[in-house]
Amino acid sequence: MTASGMQNVTISSMLGQINSCLGHLEKKNDHLHALLRELLESIGQTSPEFQRQLGEPASDAGP
């Protein structure tokens, strides 16, 4: 195999590793996004409950 061919194989291998790492990061990002969404929904649901417990009216976004 020529030096150029060996370089191509090395580059191809490195690109494969980078692609694998990016795929792994994308999966982690999707998982974290889902957890954050659940947390925000949970906060949105519990916040009015805490306000009721404190005797304060739950505030709406509208006027």
MARVEX-346149 format. One line per 8 residues: number of its first residue (from 1); their letters; for each residue x, y, z of N, C-alpha, C, CB. Coordinates in steps of 0.1 Angstrom, whole numbers, plus 5000, padded with zeros to 4 digits. Glycine has a CB too. Layout:
<pts>
NUM	A	X/Y/Z/X/Y/Z/X/Y/Z/X/Y/Z; ...
</pts>
This chain:
<pts>
1	MTASGMQN	5009/4988/5000/5000/5000/5000/5009/5012/5000/4990/5000/5012; 5005/5022/4992/5013/5035/4991/5011/5043/5004/5009/5043/4979; 5019/5053/5006/5018/5062/5017/5005/5070/5016/5030/5072/5017; 5001/5073/5004/4988/5080/5003/4976/5071/5007/4986/5085/4988; 4977/5059/5003/4967/5049/5006/4966/5047/5021/4969/5036/4999; 4977/5047/5028/4978/5045/5042/4972/5057/5049/4992/5042/5047; 4975/5069/5044/4969/5081/5050/4954/5081/5048/4975/5094/5043; 4949/5077/5037/4935/5076/5035/4928/5066/5045/4931/5072/5020
9	VTISSMLG	4934/5055/5047/4929/5045/5057/4929/5051/5071/4937/5032/5056; 4940/5058/5074/4941/5064/5088/4930/5075/5089/4955/5070/5090; 4928/5083/5079/4918/5094/5079/4904/5088/5080/4920/5103/5067; 4902/5078/5073/4889/5071/5073/4886/5066/5087/4888/5060/5062; 4896/5059/5093/4894/5054/5106/4891/5065/5116/4907/5046/5110; 4899/5076/5115/4896/5087/5124/4883/5093/5123/4907/5098/5122; 4878/5094/5110/4865/5100/5108/4854/5090/5113/4863/5102/5093; 4856/5077/5112/4847/5068/5118/4846/5069/5133/4851/5053/5114
17	QINSCLGH	4858/5071/5140/4858/5073/5154/4851/5086/5158/4872/5073/5159; 4853/5097/5150/4847/5109/5153/4831/5108/5151/4852/5120/5144; 4827/5101/5141/4813/5099/5138/4807/5091/5149/4811/5092/5125; 4814/5081/5154/4809/5073/5166/4807/5082/5178/4818/5061/5168; 4817/5090/5181/4817/5099/5192/4805/5109/5191/4830/5107/5194; 4803/5114/5179/4792/5124/5177/4779/5117/5179/4793/5130/5163; 4778/5105/5174/4765/5097/5176/4762/5095/5191/4766/5084/5169; 4773/5092/5199/4771/5090/5213/4767/5103/5220/4785/5085/5219
25	LEKKNDHL	4774/5114/5216/4770/5127/5222/4756/5131/5218/4780/5138/5217; 4752/5128/5206/4738/5131/5202/4728/5123/5211/4736/5128/5187; 4731/5111/5213/4722/5103/5222/4721/5108/5236/4726/5088/5222; 4733/5112/5241/4733/5118/5255/4725/5131/5255/4748/5120/5259; 4727/5139/5245/4720/5152/5244/4705/5150/5243/4725/5160/5231; 4701/5140/5235/4686/5137/5235/4681/5133/5248/4684/5126/5224; 4689/5125/5255/4684/5120/5268/4684/5132/5278/4694/5109/5274; 4694/5140/5278/4694/5152/5287/4682/5161/5284/4707/5159/5286
33	HALLRELL	4679/5163/5271/4668/5171/5267/4655/5166/5272/4668/5172/5251; 4653/5153/5271/4641/5147/5277/4640/5148/5292/4641/5132/5273; 4651/5147/5299/4651/5149/5313/4648/5163/5317/4664/5145/5319; 4654/5172/5310/4651/5187/5312/4636/5190/5310/4660/5195/5304; 4631/5184/5299/4617/5187/5296/4608/5181/5307/4613/5180/5283; 4611/5169/5312/4603/5164/5324/4605/5172/5336/4608/5149/5327; 4616/5177/5339/4619/5186/5350/4611/5199/5349/4634/5189/5352; 4611/5205/5337/4604/5217/5335/4589/5215/5337/4607/5223/5322
41	ESIGQTSP	4584/5204/5331/4570/5201/5333/4566/5198/5347/4566/5188/5324; 4575/5192/5355/4572/5189/5369/4572/5202/5377/4583/5180/5374; 4581/5211/5374/4581/5224/5380/4569/5232/5377/4594/5232/5376; 4564/5231/5365/4552/5238/5361/4540/5233/5368/4550/5237/5346; 4540/5220/5371/4529/5214/5377/4529/5216/5393/4528/5199/5374; 4541/5216/5398/4542/5217/5413/4541/5232/5417/4554/5211/5418; 4546/5241/5409/4546/5255/5413/4532/5260/5417/4551/5264/5401; 4521/5258/5410/4508/5262/5415/4504/5256/5428/4497/5259/5404
49	EFQRQLGE	4508/5243/5430/4505/5236/5442/4512/5243/5454/4510/5221/5442; 4525/5247/5452/4532/5254/5463/4526/5268/5466/4547/5256/5459; 4521/5274/5455/4515/5287/5457/4502/5286/5465/4512/5294/5443; 4494/5275/5462/4482/5273/5470/4485/5270/5484/4474/5261/5464; 4496/5262/5487/4500/5259/5501/4504/5272/5508/4511/5249/5501; 4510/5281/5501/4514/5294/5507/4502/5304/5508/4525/5300/5500; 4491/5301/5502/4480/5309/5503/4480/5321/5493/4478/5315/5516; 4489/5320/5483/4491/5330/5473/4483/5325/5460/4506/5333/5470
57	PASDAGP	4477/5334/5453/4471/5330/5441/4481/5326/5430/4461/5341/5435; 4478/5315/5423/4486/5311/5412/4486/5322/5401/4482/5297/5406; 4497/5327/5396/4497/5337/5386/4496/5331/5372/4510/5346/5387; 4489/5337/5364/4487/5333/5350/4496/5342/5341/4473/5334/5345; 4500/5337/5329/4508/5345/5320/4499/5356/5314/4514/5337/5309; 4486/5355/5314/4477/5365/5307/4475/5377/5316/4464/5358/5303; 4468/5387/5311/4465/5399/5318/4454/5397/5329/4461/5410/5309
</pts>
